[in-house]
Amino acid sequence: MDIFELQITAEENGTRLDSYLAEQMEGISRSYLQKLIGEQLILVNQKAVKANYKVKTGDQLLVQIPEAAPIDIQPEPMDLDIVYEDSDLLIINKPVGLVVHPAHGHYSGTLVNGLLAHCTDLSGINGKMRPGIVHRIDKDTSGLLMIAKNDLAHQHLAAQLKEHSIRRAYYALVQGVISEPAGLVDAPIGRHETDRKKMAVTLKNSKEARTHYYVKERFARHTFIECRLETGRTHQIRVHMAYLGHPLVGDPLYGTRKNNLDFPGQALHAYALGFVHPRTGEELYYEAPLPAHFQSVLKNLAQGD
C-alpha cells in the first residue's frame, strides 16, 4: 500500500477534498479517489470525511492507496503526434492533459493505451503498466518523449539518461521579471518533508540537480525562458524556478492558481530532444513547436494584455 501525507496550505483553503486530491495525485482519477474516501482510506486530521468536504488551512491528510491487482491495459486508438518512428523507437509530441502511463484507478485514456493501439512491439523493461516508457513528463507538460520498441533500445536510451548525455530543452513562462540574461540553478532536489507529493530544494535525502535558464523575452509581469537540463529530477524545472522566486505560470503545486493566464496546468513545453540512436549510433535531434495556446498567450503578453 502506498501512503502519502499532505498538508493544506492557505491557497488551497476551501477546495473540495476530492478536487484537491485529483490535482495533487497525478494519474489517479477523481472517481477512484472518491471510492477511497468512502472506504475511509483517506483521512483528514485522522478522521473520516466525505468527498465534498472543504479542506481548511493546516488540515493533515493521510492518503492510503492499495496496491492494484494485476490488470491488462487495453489498446485505445488515439491520434498520436509522431515526430519520428523506426523499428527501435518513436518520438511522440505529447499534448497537454494526456497522462503518460496508467496508474491506480486510471487505466484508460493514457499515452500507453494509444501506443498499444499503434504498435504491439514495445519494450517490457518497465512492466505491463509502462511498456516502452523510458522517461516521462507531467500530465500538464507538453512536448517530446522517447518511446522504446524493444529492450535493447530501452537499455541504451536509459543509459544515456543516466549519463546525462541526452539533450533536453524546455520553454517555460514564469511569474515575475528575470533581470539577468541567463543563469544556472545548482541546487539539490529531494522529497518535500511534509508534502510527499512535492519535491523541494533540500540537503536531506536529495540528489544533485542543475538547470540552465536563458531569458527569451520579458513582459510587464512575466518572463519567457528556455531551460536546459543537466540532470533529470522529478519536477526539476518547476522546483528550481519556484526556488528562484519565479514559479511557472499555472503551476498548481509550486506556484499559484492566480494569474494562470488560462493555462490548464504549468506553462512548460519540452521542445527539444537530442540523443544517440541505440542501434545505428546516429545523433538524432528533434524539436516540437509551442502549442497554439502557449503561442497565443505570448502574443497577448507582448501586446500588453
Secondary structure by P-SEA (a helix, b strand, c coil): cbbbbbbbccccccccaaaaaaaacccccaaaaaaaaaaccccccccccccccccccbbbbbbbbccccbbbbbbbbcccccccccccbbbbbcccccccccccccccccaaaaaaaacccccccccccccccccccccccbbbbbbbccaaaaaaaaaaaaaccbbbbbbbcccccccccccccccccccccccccccccccccccbbbbbbbbccccccbbbbbbbbcccccaaaaaaaaaacccccccccccccccccccccccccccbbbbccccccbbbbbbbcccaaaaaaaaaaaacc
